[in-house]
Structures are given as C-alpha cells and as structure tokens.
Amino acid sequence: MDNGILGGPAGVLLLAVGIGAVVLGAWLWFRSRRTSRSEPPMLVFPTHRASRARGVQAFDAHVSGGPASTSNGTAATSPGPDGSNAARRDNPIPPPRPTPPATAAPAGRGASDPGSRMVISTAPAPPGLHAPGRLSTGGGAQQQRPPDGTLQLLPGRFEVTGGPGAGEEIRFVRLPGLPAEITFGRGDGPEYRHVRLESPTVSRQQARISFNGGNWSLRNESSTNPTSVNGSPLASDIEEVPLSDGDRIEMGEISFTFHHKETRDRLPFRSSWHTDLGRRPTNQDAVIVKSLPDGRELAAVCDGMGSHQAGGEASHLALEALVAALSLGAGLVDAVKQANTRVMDAARLGSTRDGIGTTLVALLRHGATYQIANVGDSRAYRIAAGGVRQLTEDHSFVAEATREGRMSHEEASRSPWRNAVTRNLGASDHVEVDLFAGFDATENHLIILCTDGVHGVLAEDEIAEVCRQTPDVRDLARALSEQALIRGGEDNVAVAAVSFGSLRAATSPTTAE
C-alpha cells in the first residue's frame, strides 16, 4: 500500500528536519530573551593596577582629529584650489561623517590591557551632546570615545593612596555648558561627571568637588559616612572647603592625595578652540591656542586648500612651523614667512601636492599688547562693549572687488568667485603678510579667529550674539562652530576665542562700533 510522502525514508527525514527546526527556533528565542535582559556592557578605561574603584579616567584634550572644545594644542583639519594665487574652493556633498578616532589609552598600558579597570558610569550623554562612539577593547569590554570636541581636561588629580584601587590616579574632564563638578559615591551618576566607589564604607552620594577660578573645592554630602580632609571630618552640606596640593582626603576606607601644582598659565581659562569637518569628507582646517616658552600667547587658525590630503597637510605644517619659529623667539611676521617656506617645501615634493596652500590668521600677545597677522580670507573679529569689528582684510577676489567699488556686497555674496583667495601660504616663495599691531590687551574685549566656514555663514552681529549668549569663553569656540553648522554651513569650521579682561563686560549688548 502507498503510504504517500510521509511513508518510507523520505518521510522520516522530513519529520526529523521539522523537529530540528522547532528545537532550533525555541533555542534562539530563549537566547534572545536572555540577551535582551542582560546588563549592558560596562564602558571602561584600562588602568595600570588592580582596582575595584570606578571613576572618571583622563582624556587628552590635545588629541588632534577629534579636538576638545577648550584647551591648548593643534587640532586637525577647507576645500582646495584651482590655482595658486586665486585658489578656488569647491562644494561637494560628502558621505556621512566618519567616526572620530579614539582617545589615547591611559599611561602605563595600551587599550588591550586585560588588567582590572576603572569603570565610567554608563549613564547616557547629557542633552545636546553627540552620542559617543564605542571601540572594542580586550576581554570583550567596551571603551568609550569622547564626543568630538566636547571634553576639557582639567588640571589637578586624585591619587588613590588607600583602600580599593590604591596606586590609581583619577583625572577629571569638563563638558561644555555644564558646571565643572565631579561627584563621588557608591551609586551611579552622570557620565564623565561621577566617580563610583565600590565600598560598603562609602555612601551612595558621598562628596562633590568643584573647579572654579583655577581652584578645586570639596563638599561632603554624606550624613552617615563623613568625608575627611587632613584628618578632620567635614559636616554634611557645609560650605565647600578649598583643596590645596598635598591634601589627604578620606571617603570611608578609600583615601586620596590631591595633587594640583599652581601655574601662571591662565590662557586655558580664558580661551577655547574648536574645529569640525561639517559636511565635508575630511577636515582641512586647523587651529591652535598655546602659551609659548617665553610667556607670549598664540592663537591661530588655518584653512587648507588643495586635494583633501594636501589641504589638511598644509594647514598643519603651517601651524607647526609657526609655533616652532615663535618658540625660538621669532617675531610674528617672520614666523608666518617661515610657515610659508614650510608649505612651499611640501608643495615641491611631488605632483600630488600641486596647488597645496593654506590661509592663516594669528594673534600673538606679549605683555599688555598683541598683534594680528593675516594671509588669506580667514578673519579676526574684536568684540567689545561697543560692538563687533572685523580687524583683518580678506585677500579674496570678491573682497578686493568690493573694496575697489567694482562689486556690491550683495553681488559679492552671490558671486561664484566668493571662495577664491588671492593670497595664501604656499603660492609663492615670497608672501605678503598683513600685520595689525598695537592692540591693548588690558581692555575688556574678546578676539575671535575663524575660517570662512564660520564667517561665510554667520554675519558679524550673529557672531556677536552667540558671544553674548555664551557666558563661559571656554564654551564659545564650540558654540560658534555649531551655530554655523546649524545655519546650514557645509564647509569645515575652525574657531579660536581669546578673552581679555571681563568677558561679561566685553559682550554686553550696546550699539555697534
């Protein structure tokens, strides 16, 4: 008798396959349920010793390519030219922005160190900040990357001298727009702003340190496990106690030594810099804010041109040469000329660097005065109680035509040649440098240096308004960059902001100068 398809060996095989599929499906469903209910991976930074302490680990705000919003150092990399003396920048629509590179691993070991770790809180990033990327590290853990251009490494550190984590160091960072405060406790807290201490002798909310005016202070926030400084317990919720270098701090069984050497360098507290690639595939802008060995202060931005690689190379070479010359005592104009020589040397290396060049605008302070040098169409603005004023003159086709009366401002804004520069580093062995000197550094005012990715989108009064709405100069460069991108800017952006005297007095709304 014919048993049909279910009879014989073929039917047995089909039945076995069906049962196997049901079992596999059930197993996969159960596994997915377990995975969805498991804890998210910890976000960690490897450290050099065994520790159960969980805390904020150091970020180097000077790492280029993913710059922090406020610090001293060069930042990575504007579109390229069609020629050397009249370089024209195109406007391609790039692919999505690449993920910024990871920050450097803490000193002592690399990112793949399988040792124990200090663990950063896994709370989501504060509103308004870009979600940070993640990078896999050894042992299947996750290392958090800081958002591009958002973290400022603060001076001072805690050395763990007793209890879990002895021998570790804790460094602190500040997020733009948020107070420079770090909390300690056994409970969870905001990402980058909380040190979690795994000890039953520590309260969920133990203590808080604040950084203001270049100094740290400590407040005890536990009524059951008092925090002590140099052996003296602090009452709960009393006024903050100032910390000095060498102070001993105890939180339950965990003890710290506070390290904070005083410094005369105040530039990091009255300046900021920021760069962003915008909608470009690469960043050819570069920016630096730096105190020089002889005490002079430098701020500069560059807008590279040429191929994507060449433009970024030109802007960085120019800043490197500028800093090198100034560090040896050169004057500002001579240093800019040496930067031009460095870019010219790179242009001679091969045909792939044809058309390489960069703009440059720089501020150099020496004592009570400062100078500004300019080549190209990057700009310097002075913002004071009287309003905003452009200090430099653009070396561009439309700017020169406007100054000579051959083109109106409205025509210039629509001209296809509005991005063509007539002077830049790398165009000739002999570069003409505009120098503006004799500025008083003792008056209350603000200097903004920026590339055309900013001033090509934001009018002068709009730049001044962003300055008025940003109470901390350390947040200002990023605020201007973001506003330019929000307003539809597609180019790379780079900004350096330096305040002299009172920022509030400098940005108070009054009539224009």
C-alpha positions in Angstrom: 0.0 0.0 0.0 1.2 3.5 -0.9 1.9 5.5 2.3 2.3 8.8 0.4 5.1 11.3 1.1 5.0 10.6 4.8 5.9 7.0 4.3 9.3 5.5 3.9 12.8 7.1 4.5 11.9 10.4 2.9 9.0 11.0 5.4 11.2 10.1 8.3 13.9 12.6 7.1 11.3 15.4 6.7 9.9 14.7 10.1 13.4 14.9 11.7 14.2 18.2 9.9 10.9 19.7 11.1 11.6 18.7 14.7 15.1 20.1 14.5 13.8 23.4 13.1 11.4 23.7 16.0 14.1 23.0 18.6 16.5 25.5 17.0 13.8 28.2 16.9 13.0 27.7 20.5 16.7 27.9 21.5 17.2 31.1 19.5 14.1 32.7 21.1 15.3 31.7 24.6 18.8 33.1 23.9 17.4 36.4 22.5 15.3 36.8 25.7 18.3 36.2 27.9 20.4 38.7 25.8 17.7 41.4 25.9 17.5 41.1 29.7 21.2 41.2 30.4 23.1 44.2 31.7 24.7 46.5 29.1 28.4 46.2 28.7 30.4 48.5 31.0 32.3 51.4 29.5 35.8 51.1 30.7 39.3 52.5 30.5 42.1 50.1 31.3 44.3 51.2 34.2 47.7 50.0 35.3 46.8 48.3 38.6 44.1 46.1 40.0 41.2 48.1 41.3 37.5 47.9 42.2 37.2 51.7 42.2 35.1 53.1 39.4 35.9 56.6 38.2 36.4 59.2 35.6 39.6 58.5 33.7 41.8 61.0 31.8 41.2 62.3 28.4 43.9 64.1 26.5 42.2 67.2 25.1 45.1 67.8 22.8 44.5 64.8 20.6 44.0 66.2 17.1 41.4 64.9 14.7 38.8 64.8 17.5 39.6 68.0 19.3 38.2 69.1 22.6 36.4 72.3 22.9 38.7 74.1 25.2 42.4 73.6 25.6 45.8 74.4 24.1 47.2 72.5 21.2 46.7 71.9 17.4 43.5 70.5 16.0 43.0 68.6 12.9 41.9 69.8 9.9 38.8 73.6 3.9 38.4 72.7 0.3 41.1 73.0 -2.4 42.1 75.5 -5.1 42.2 75.5 -8.8 45.4 77.6 -8.8 48.0 79.0 -6.5 47.3 82.8 -6.5 43.5 82.5 -6.9 42.6 79.3 -5.2 39.0 78.3 -5.6 37.2 76.0 -3.2 34.5 73.7 -4.5 31.4 72.5 -2.6 30.9 68.7 -2.9 28.3 66.9 -0.9 30.4 64.4 1.1 29.5 60.9 2.5 28.4 60.7 6.2 30.8 62.0 8.7 33.4 59.4 9.9 33.6 58.4 13.5 36.2 60.4 15.3 39.3 58.5 16.4 39.6 57.1 19.9 41.5 59.0 22.5 44.8 57.8 23.8 44.9 55.0 26.3 45.9 55.9 29.9 49.6 55.9 30.6 51.1 52.6 31.6 49.3 50.2 29.3 47.6 50.1 25.9 43.9 49.8 25.2 44.1 46.0 25.0 45.4 45.6 28.6 43.4 42.7 30.2 44.1 44.1 33.7 41.3 45.4 36.0 39.8 48.7 35.2 38.3 51.9 36.4 34.8 52.0 35.1 33.0 55.0 33.9 29.3 55.5 34.6 27.1 54.1 31.8 24.5 56.9 32.0 23.5 58.5 28.7 25.3 61.6 27.5 23.8 65.0 28.6 21.2 66.5 26.3 22.6 68.4 23.3 25.8 66.4 23.1 26.6 64.0 20.3 26.3 60.3 21.3 29.8 59.0 21.8 31.1 56.1 19.7 32.5 52.9 21.1 35.6 50.9 20.5 36.0 47.3 21.4 38.8 46.5 23.8 40.4 43.4 25.3 38.2 40.9 27.0 35.0 41.9 25.2 34.6 45.2 27.2 33.8 48.5 25.7 35.9 51.6 25.7 34.0 54.9 25.4 35.2 57.5 23.0 34.6 61.1 24.0 32.2 63.1 21.7 34.1 65.0 19.1 35.3 68.3 20.5 33.4 68.2 23.8 35.8 67.4 26.7 38.3 69.7 28.5 40.9 68.0 30.6 41.0 69.9 33.9 44.2 70.5 36.0 44.7 68.5 39.2 44.3 64.8 40.0 43.4 62.4 42.8 45.9 59.7 43.7 44.3 56.7 45.4 46.5 56.0 48.4 44.5 53.6 50.4 41.6 51.1 50.0 40.4 49.6 46.8 42.4 50.9 43.8 45.4 52.0 45.7 48.0 53.4 43.3 45.5 54.5 40.7 45.1 58.1 39.5 41.9 59.9 38.7 41.8 62.8 36.3 38.8 64.9 35.6 37.2 66.5 32.5 34.6 69.2 31.9 31.7 69.1 29.4 30.7 72.3 27.7 27.7 74.0 29.1 27.9 72.1 32.4 29.5 73.1 35.7 33.0 71.7 36.3 31.8 69.4 39.1 32.6 65.8 39.9 30.6 63.7 42.4 31.8 60.6 44.3 29.7 57.8 45.8 28.6 54.2 45.7 25.7 54.9 43.4 25.6 55.7 39.7 26.0 59.2 38.4 26.2 61.2 35.1 28.8 60.1 32.6 32.2 61.8 32.8 31.0 63.6 36.0 30.9 60.9 38.6 33.4 58.6 40.3 31.8 55.4 41.5 33.5 53.9 44.6 32.6 50.3 45.2 33.0 50.1 49.0 30.3 49.5 51.7 32.0 52.2 53.8 31.0 54.9 51.2 27.6 56.4 50.9 25.6 56.3 47.6 26.2 60.1 47.5 29.4 60.8 49.3 31.1 64.0 48.2 31.4 66.6 45.4 34.4 68.5 44.1 34.0 71.8 42.1 36.5 73.6 39.9 36.2 77.4 39.7 38.7 80.2 39.1 41.5 77.7 38.7 41.0 76.1 42.1 39.3 72.9 43.4 37.0 72.8 46.4 35.3 69.8 48.2 31.9 69.4 49.8 30.8 66.5 52.0 27.3 65.2 51.0 27.0 62.2 53.3 25.5 62.4 56.8 26.4 58.8 57.7 30.0 58.4 56.3 31.7 61.8 56.7 34.4 62.9 54.2 37.6 64.0 55.9 40.3 66.4 54.8 43.7 66.0 56.5 42.1 64.0 59.3 39.2 66.5 60.0 35.7 65.3 59.2 33.5 67.7 57.2 30.0 68.3 58.3 27.3 67.5 55.8 26.2 70.2 53.4 28.6 72.8 54.9 30.2 75.3 52.5 32.8 73.9 50.2 36.4 73.6 51.6 39.2 74.7 49.2 41.7 72.0 48.4 45.5 72.5 48.3 48.2 70.5 46.8 49.1 67.5 49.0 45.8 67.4 50.9 44.7 64.0 52.2 41.1 63.1 51.6 39.3 60.1 53.1 35.9 58.7 52.0 35.2 55.6 54.1 38.1 53.1 53.6 39.3 54.9 50.5 41.8 57.6 50.8 43.2 60.0 48.2 46.0 62.6 47.9 45.2 65.7 46.0 47.7 67.0 43.5 47.4 70.4 41.9 50.5 72.4 41.2 49.8 76.1 40.8 50.5 77.6 37.4 50.8 81.1 36.0 49.4 80.0 32.6 45.8 81.4 32.7 45.3 81.1 28.9 43.3 77.8 29.2 40.8 79.5 31.4 40.1 82.5 29.1 40.2 80.8 25.7 38.8 77.9 23.6 39.2 76.4 20.2 37.1 74.1 18.1 37.1 72.6 14.6 34.6 70.4 12.8 34.6 68.9 9.3 31.0 70.0 8.7 29.6 68.0 5.7 33.0 67.5 4.1 34.6 64.1 3.9 37.8 65.4 5.5 38.8 68.3 7.7 41.4 70.7 6.2 41.1 73.4 8.8 43.5 73.6 11.8 43.5 75.7 14.9 45.8 76.3 17.9 45.8 78.2 21.2 49.0 77.9 23.1 51.3 79.6 25.6 54.9 79.9 24.2 58.0 79.1 26.3 58.8 82.8 26.6 55.4 83.6 28.0 53.8 85.0 24.9 50.4 83.7 23.9 49.4 82.5 20.4 46.1 81.8 18.8 45.8 80.9 15.1 43.5 79.2 12.5 44.3 77.9 9.1 42.1 76.9 6.2 43.9 74.4 3.9 43.4 74.0 0.2 44.4 71.5 -2.4 43.5 67.9 -2.5 41.8 66.6 0.6 45.1 65.2 1.9 47.2 68.1 0.8 44.9 70.8 2.2 45.0 69.2 5.7 48.7 68.7 5.4 49.3 72.4 4.5 47.3 73.8 7.4 49.1 71.6 9.9 52.5 72.2 8.5 51.8 76.0 8.7 50.9 75.8 12.4 53.8 73.5 13.2 56.3 75.9 11.5 54.6 78.9 13.1 54.9 77.5 16.6 58.5 76.3 16.0 59.6 79.8 14.8 57.9 81.7 17.6 59.2 79.2 20.2 62.7 80.3 19.1 61.9 83.9 19.6 60.9 85.0 16.1 58.5 87.9 15.5 55.0 87.2 14.2 55.7 88.3 10.5 58.9 86.3 10.3 57.2 83.3 11.8 54.4 83.4 9.2 57.0 83.7 6.4 58.8 80.6 7.8 55.4 78.8 7.8 55.1 79.8 4.1 58.5 78.3 3.4 57.5 75.1 5.1 54.3 74.8 2.9 56.3 75.7 -0.2 58.8 72.9 0.5 55.9 70.4 0.8 54.4 71.7 -2.5 57.7 70.9 -4.3 57.8 67.3 -3.2 55.5 65.9 -5.9 52.7 66.5 -8.4 50.1 65.2 -5.9 50.7 68.3 -3.9 50.1 70.8 -6.8 48.0 73.7 -5.5 48.7 73.0 -1.9 48.2 76.0 0.3 46.5 77.5 3.3 45.2 80.7 4.8 46.4 81.8 8.2 45.3 84.4 10.7 47.2 84.6 14.0 47.2 86.6 17.3 50.3 87.0 19.3 50.2 88.6 22.7 53.2 89.9 24.5 52.5 91.6 27.8 49.9 94.4 27.6 49.7 94.4 23.8 49.1 92.0 21.0 49.4 91.8 17.2 47.4 90.1 14.5 48.8 88.7 11.2 46.8 87.6 8.2 47.2 85.9 4.8 44.0 84.8 3.0 40.4 85.1 3.9 40.3 83.7 7.5 39.3 86.5 9.8 39.9 88.2 13.2 37.0 89.9 15.0 37.1 92.2 18.0 34.0 92.1 20.2 33.7 94.7 23.0 31.1 96.8 24.8 30.9 99.0 21.6 30.0 96.1 19.3 31.9 93.9 16.8 34.5 94.9 14.3 36.4 92.9 11.7 40.2 93.6 12.2 41.6 91.9 9.2 41.0 92.4 5.4 40.1 89.4 3.3 42.6 88.6 0.5 39.9 87.3 -1.9 38.6 88.2 -5.3 35.2 89.4 -4.1 36.6 91.3 -1.2 39.1 93.2 -3.3 36.4 93.9 -6.0 34.1 95.2 -3.2 36.8 97.5 -1.7 37.6 98.9 -5.2 33.9 99.6 -5.9 33.7 97.1 -8.8 31.1 94.9 -6.9 28.4 95.5 -4.4 28.2 93.4 -1.2 25.0 91.8 -2.5 26.8 90.8 -5.7 29.8 89.6 -3.8 27.6 87.3 -1.7 26.2 85.6 -4.9 29.4 85.6 -6.9 30.7 82.2 -8.0 34.2 83.6 -7.1 33.3 84.3 -3.5 35.6 81.5 -2.3 38.6 82.4 -4.5 41.5 83.7 -2.4 44.2 85.9 -4.0 46.8 85.4 -1.3 47.8 82.3 0.7 50.7 80.4 2.1 52.2 78.1 -0.4 51.5 80.2 -3.5 55.0 81.8 -3.8 58.4 81.9 -2.1 57.7 85.5 -1.1 54.4 86.0 0.8 53.0 89.4 1.8 51.8 89.4 5.3 49.3 91.9 6.7 50.2 93.0 10.3 47.9 94.8 12.6 49.7 95.9 15.8 49.3 97.9 18.9 46.2 96.4 20.3 45.6 96.9 24.1 45.3 93.6 25.9 44.2 95.3 29.2 40.8 96.4 27.9 37.7 94.2 28.3 37.2 92.6 24.9 37.1 89.3 23.0 39.0 88.2 19.9 37.5 85.6 17.6 39.6 84.0 14.9 37.7 81.9 12.3 37.8 80.4 8.9 35.2 81.1 6.2 33.2 78.1 7.3 32.0 80.4 10.1 32.1 83.9 8.8 30.7 82.8 5.4 27.5 81.7 7.2 27.2 83.9 10.2 27.1 87.7 9.9 29.0 89.9 12.3 26.0 90.7 14.5 25.2 87.0 14.7 28.7 86.1 15.8 28.4 88.8 18.5 25.0 87.4 19.6 26.4 83.9 20.1 29.2 85.5 22.2 26.6 87.4 24.3 24.6 84.2 24.9 27.7 82.1 25.9 28.7 83.0 29.5 32.0 81.0 29.5 34.6 81.7 26.9 35.7 78.0 27.2 32.4 77.1 25.5 32.5 79.8 22.9 34.5 78.3 20.1 32.3 75.3 20.0 29.1 77.4 20.2 30.1 79.4 17.2 31.1 76.3 15.2 27.8 74.6 16.0 25.8 77.7 15.1 27.4 77.9 11.7 26.6 74.2 11.0 23.0 74.6 12.3 22.6 77.5 9.9 23.4 75.3 7.0 27.1 75.6 6.7 28.7 72.7 4.8 32.4 73.7 4.9 34.9 72.8 7.6 34.9 75.2 10.5 37.6 76.3 12.9 37.4 78.9 15.6 39.7 80.2 18.3 38.4 82.5 21.0 40.5 84.5 23.4 39.2 86.9 26.1 40.9 89.9 27.6 39.6 91.2 30.9 36.0 90.6 31.8 34.0 88.5 29.2 30.7 89.8 30.6 31.8 93.4 30.1 33.1 92.7 26.6 29.9 91.1 25.4 27.3 93.4 27.0 24.8 94.5 24.3 25.4 98.0 23.2 25.5 100.0 19.9 27.9 98.8 17.3 31.4 100.3 17.0 
